[in-house]
């Protein structure tokens, strides 16, 4: 008969584990605490080796919460509780690694778009620019806004705009030139706030 570090025999340890497995499967009052005391270090070690010490404690907690929540799926006849917990841990570790990869990818994307100076996602910058352009266009007089929108949204030439609106070509050109200067001034503050 072999004894482990605590002085228990292999048979006694196996009997205690079997009793713990049944208590866990039934949802016994102190079963979760006992299971954590018995297997917490093993799960934590796996998490620490795979996701690192910063996240290992959170992953370990997630494993035991998920295991307790789904304990009705554990069948002692199909395998040990330790094996089942390690299976749950593998899923939680995979989730944590995927989450870390998503965060890393977002940070790298943001840094490359902004030259490494900001973590604002590019979609946010694009929406901000569109809102600023719309606000700037709204500040223009209606006849000037119409000319600018025809030039930039409908991609019409100055001559086509003059023909469509019935305005002289020189008026169309001056409306576009002055409104672009106004919009440029309006948009200058966009970069300064970053």
N, C-alpha and C positions, 0 to 999 in steps of 0.2 A: 504494500500500500504506500503510495506516494503522498507526501504532504507538501502543500504550497507554502508561500511566505507567511501566511496568516496562521499556519498550523492545521488548517483543514485538510482532510483527506480528499482525494479525487472523487470518491463516492459521495462524501458529504457535500462537496461543492456542486456536483451534478444534481443531487437531490434538492439542494437549496435553489439552484438555477431553475429546475423544473417547477418547483413551488412558486417561484417568482414569476415565471412565464404564465402559469395558470392564473395567478392573482392579477397580472397585467391584462390578460385576455378578458377576464371577468370585470375589470375596472375596479378592483379593490381599493379601499380608502387610501392606503399609503403606498399603493403599488407604483405610482409614477415616481415618487421620491426614492423608493427602493431601487427601481430600475435605473434612475439617474445615478444613484450612488454606485451601482454595480457597473454600468456601462458608459457613464459620462466621460471618463478619461479616454476610453477607446475612441468614442465618437469625436471628442475634442482633438485627439491626436491626428485622426484622419483629416479633419477640417483644417487644422493648423498646417499640416504638410501640403495640402492642396491649394487652399485659398489664402494662407498666410495668417499670422497671429492677429492682425487688425480685425479680421472678419470671422475668425474661427469661433469665438464665443457666441456671436450672433447666429452663426450657422448651427452650432451645437444646440442652442435653445430652439431654433426652428425645427430641428430634427425631432426633439422630444415633444414639442407641441404638436407637430404633424403626426408623430407616432401615437400619441395619446388620443388625438382626434379620430384617428383611423384604426384604433386598436381592434375594432370588430373585424377587420380584415386579416389580422394576425391569427394564424392557425398553428398552435404548438405541434400538431401532428405533421406539419409539412417542413418544419425546420426550427432551428433555435431562434430565440429572441435576439441574440447578438447578431446573427446573420441577417435577420429581418431589419434590425436597426441600422446595420451597415448599408443595406439596400436603400433605406430611406435617406441615410446620410449621403450616399452617392448622388441621389436626385437633388438634394438640397445643395450639395457642393457644385453640381453642374449648373443649377440655377444661379448660384452666387458668382461663378466664373463667367457665365453669360452676362450677368448684370455688370460685372467689372469691365468686360469687353465693350459693352454698350457705352458705359460712362467714358472709358478711355477713347473710344472712337469719336464720341461727341466732342470731347475736349480737344482732341487732335484736329478735328474738322474746324472747330471754332478758331483755334490758334492759327491754322493755316490761312483761313479766310481773312482774319484780322491781323495777320502779320505777327501773331503771338502776343498781342496786347490785350485781348478781351476774350471772354468766354461766351459772348452772345452768339447764339445759333444764327446762321445766315438767314433763315426764314424770318426771324424777328427783324433783322436789318431791312430785308426787302419789304416787309409790311410797313415798317416805319417810313421808308422812302416813299412808298405809294401814298400813304396818308399825308405826308408832307406835300407831295405834288398835287394831290387832290385839294388840299387846303389852299395851296398857292393858286391853283386854277380858279377856285371859288372866289378868290379875292379880285380876280380880273373882271372888268366890265363885260357884260354878256356878249357884245359884238366882238370883242378882242378874244375872249375865251373860245368863241366859235371858230375863229380863224386858227388859233393855236391847236385846238382839237382836230380840226380838219388836216392840219399839217402833220401832226405827230401821231394821231390815232388812226386817221384814214389814209395817211401817207400820200397826200395830194401835193402837187407842185404849187408854187405861188400862183402861176397862171391858172391852174385848175380851180384854186380857191377863189381867185378874183372872178372867174367865170361863174362859179356856183353861187357866190354870195352877191354878185353884182357890184362889188366894190372895185375901185381903181387898183391896179397892180401895185403902185407905190404905197397906197394905204395898207394893203395886205402885208407888204414887206416891212413897213415900219411897225405895224401892230405886232408882228412876229418878233422883230428885233427887240422892241421895248419890253414885250412880255417875257422874253427869254432872260433879259437882264433882271427883271423883277423876280422871276422864279429862281434865278441863280442866287440872288440875295436872300430869298426866302429859305432856300435849301442850305445855305452856308452854315447855319447853326446846327444842322443835323450831325455833322462830323465832330463839332466842338463838344457836344454832349456825351460823346462816347468815352 
